[in-house]
Amino acid sequence: MNLKFNKIFSIFCHICILFALIFLNSCGLYKPTSTKDVPINDKAKREKNIQEGRGLILLSNKNRKGGGNFNFANSNELWRATLSILDFMPLSNVDYGGGIIITDWYTDENNTKESVKISVQFLSSEIRSDALSIKIFKKDCSNSESCKISEVKSNMSKEISFAILKEAAKIKTNSQIMNEEYKVLDPK
């Protein structure tokens, strides 16, 4: 009796597995792929996954599409140009993800009673005039009791923006030239 039950149970399990495989295949969970569509080497697979926004996401929002936003990485010309232009000032807050750079108070050796602080917010990763929001703050400590902080309303923010855009254009041109030279040296 026990042997007959084991045989029936074994056949039942095999039938369930067969139906599960047929159901999974017809559901579209299993999708056969061609080697034309999937890169073979690991580097190309990673690049394709990044471009498609794939990755491991825990506790994700159902409305969210893509795996992340990496616009302000060090490959971004505006980011690199801003760091290059503001390299003489100490940095207080630098956030790739938020797209913001805030300098610390900078004091010139000739005028120790005044300090300047610059905030650069990236509104776009494209090199264009409305991609940056630059605010300049001035701290005046000529009164020994307290310092007065105010936002500078002058053309200085436009000049800094122009310098950053000009430097970003140079960086982009140089990287395109380097990419062209690399393609000539290593055609794949």
C-alpha positions, 0 to 999 in steps of 0.5 A: 500500500505504501509503495503504491502511494509513493508511486502515485505521489511521484507521478503527481509531482512529475505532472505538476512540474510539467504543468509548471514548466508549460505555464512558465513558458507560455507566460513569457517569463522565459524568453529565449535570446539571441547572441546578436542581442546580448553582448558576450563580454562582461564590460559590454553587458555592464554598459548595456545594463547601465544604458537600459537602467537595469540593476538591483533595486530594493524597495522600489517604486512601481512608477519608477523606470530605470535603475538610476540617474548617473548624470553628474558623474565625473564624466560630465563635462559641466561637473569637471569644468566647475571643479576646475574653475573653482579649484582655488576655493575650498569645497564645503559640500559636493553632491553628485546625485543632487547636482550641487557644489558649495564652496566654503568661505574664501577670504582674499589675503588683501582683504581679510574682513570680507569672504565669499561663498559660491553655490553651483546647482546643476539643472541639466547635464547639457552644456548650455547657459540655463544648465547652471544656477550660481549664487554668490554670497558675501560675508562682511566682517568689518564690524567687529561685533557681527558679520553681515551675510548677503547675496551678491547681485552682480554680473559675477555669477554670469561671468563664472557661468560663462567661464564654466561653460567655456571650460566644459566646451573645451573638455568635451572637445578634448574628450571627443578628440581623444575618443577619435584617436582611441578608435583609430588606435584600437578599432573594434 
